[in-house]
Amino acid sequence: MNDILRVLFIVFSLAVSLGAYFLVIGALFQNRTAKTESAIHQTPGRAFGLGLVNFIFFGLIVVVLFSIAENTSSFVKGILAVPALVILAFLAVLLSLGLTGVVHVLGERMFPDVLAWKRNMWSAVILCLACALPFVGWFLLLPYVGFVGIGAAILGFFQRTQ
């Protein structure tokens, strides 16, 4: 019984900390988050496709670089690991901006009458808990939300301001 309570506490704590993370990202990068949100509102299917293609492309490059680096000397390993880590960092930035946009859109749809920070915090917690659902959350919802977020962040970079 203690293990179940401990796991539930850890999951809820991680969900709340991710909610705070999305609040901070949304506050620091308001313009970029707004562009990501508008890309999610306008073309969610296009954002999903773009995110899927870019994730597979860059993920494949990272896997190839790390697998080549594994079988080489330490100097070449360092040379190959640096670009792989840079690409991983770039994907993490895109995912952070994209998930922040997704959280804002979910908050607007689920809690339209609540203050913005409460709305975003609750929508982040709900999204984290929904993605923690075994099988459906892990293999359907989490990749969908991640790909839409990455694609919307990329579309946000190329979107013109009006």
HUWOLIN-V238922 format. One record per pair of residues at least 24 apart in sequence whose C-alpha atoms are under 8 Angstrom apart, sorted by the first residue. I is the first residue (numbers start at 1). J is the second residue. If there is no record, write none. Layout:
I&J + I&J
This chain:
11&129 + 12&125 + 12&129 + 15&124 + 15&125 + 15&128 + 15&129 + 16&121 + 16&124 + 16&125 + 18&124 + 18&125 + 18&128 + 19&120 + 19&121 + 19&122 + 19&123 + 19&124 + 19&125 + 20&121 + 22&96 + 22&99 + 22&100 + 22&103 + 22&120 + 22&121 + 22&124 + 23&100 + 23&117 + 23&120 + 23&121 + 25&96 + 25&97 + 25&100 + 26&100 + 26&101 + 32&97 + 32&153 + 32&156 + 32&157 + 33&97 + 33&98 + 33&100 + 33&101 + 34&101 + 35&153 + 35&156 + 35&157 + 35&159 + 36&97 + 36&98 + 36&101 + 36&149 + 36&152 + 36&153 + 36&155 + 36&156 + 37&101 + 37&102 + 37&104 + 37&105 + 37&152 + 38&156 + 39&152 + 39&153 + 39&155 + 39&156 + 40&101 + 40&102 + 40&105 + 40&148 + 40&149 + 40&152 + 41&105 + 44&148 + 44&152 + 45&148 + 46&151 + 47&147 + 47&148 + 47&149 + 47&150 + 47&151 + 47&152 + 47&155 + 48&144 + 48&147 + 48&148 + 48&149 + 48&150 + 48&151 + 48&152 + 49&147 + 49&148 + 49&151 + 50&147 + 50&148 + 50&150 + 50&151 + 50&154 + 51&146 + 51&147 + 51&148 + 51&149 + 51&150 + 51&151 + 51&152 + 51&154 + 52&147 + 52&148 + 52&151 + 54&151 + 55&91 + 55&147 + 55&150 + 58&87 + 59&88 + 62&87 + 62&88 + 91&150 + 94&149 + 94&150 + 94&153 + 94&154 + 95&146 + 95&149 + 95&150 + 95&153 + 96&149 + 97&149 + 97&150 + 97&153 + 98&146 + 98&148 + 98&149 + 98&150 + 98&151 + 98&152 + 98&153 + 99&145 + 99&146 + 99&149 + 99&150 + 100&149 + 101&149 + 102&145 + 102&149 + 103&127
